[in-house]
Amino acid sequence: MVSYEEFVRNVDTVIMGANTYHQLVTELSPDEWVYSDFTSYIVTHTPEKSTDQIRFTEEDPCQLVTRLKRETGKDIWICGGASIVRQLMQADLIEQYYINVIPTILGNGIRLFGTFERERKLKLIRTRSYNGITDLVYERR
């Protein structure tokens, strides 16, 4: 399994929804932008003022990813937002899934992927367990 440093070595773009962004800047890292090494796209219905590093957009996530894939660059990391992931899965735009399993029984919450019209076939390519957490890496079949 690759470490975070190895994973992000091949990434230059991060995409997330507004809720994930606001959780980062208000709770998890209010003093500094944790993804300063990447161009970050925040998909939102209420855009804020963009900077060179953080770009707020109302663009459809599927159109955004399709456009960015045509540009020169490294990999795109879909960092968060169940709605964004669901839309990209529906359009079959996600090539690899990095899933971290942390054994906590919540009782309720947001479904990881939601429901879809057809099943998605994945192939397990790597696993790693540490500190009670299991990392799973899948790719599309």
Secondary structure, DSSP 4 states (H G I P E B T S, - for coil): ---HHHHHHTEEEEEEEHHHHHHIIIII-SSS-TTTTSEEEEE-SS-----SSEEEE-S-HHHHHHHHHHSS-SEEEEEE-HHHHHHHHHTT---EEEEEE-----SS---SS---SS---EEEEEEEEETTEEEEEEEE-
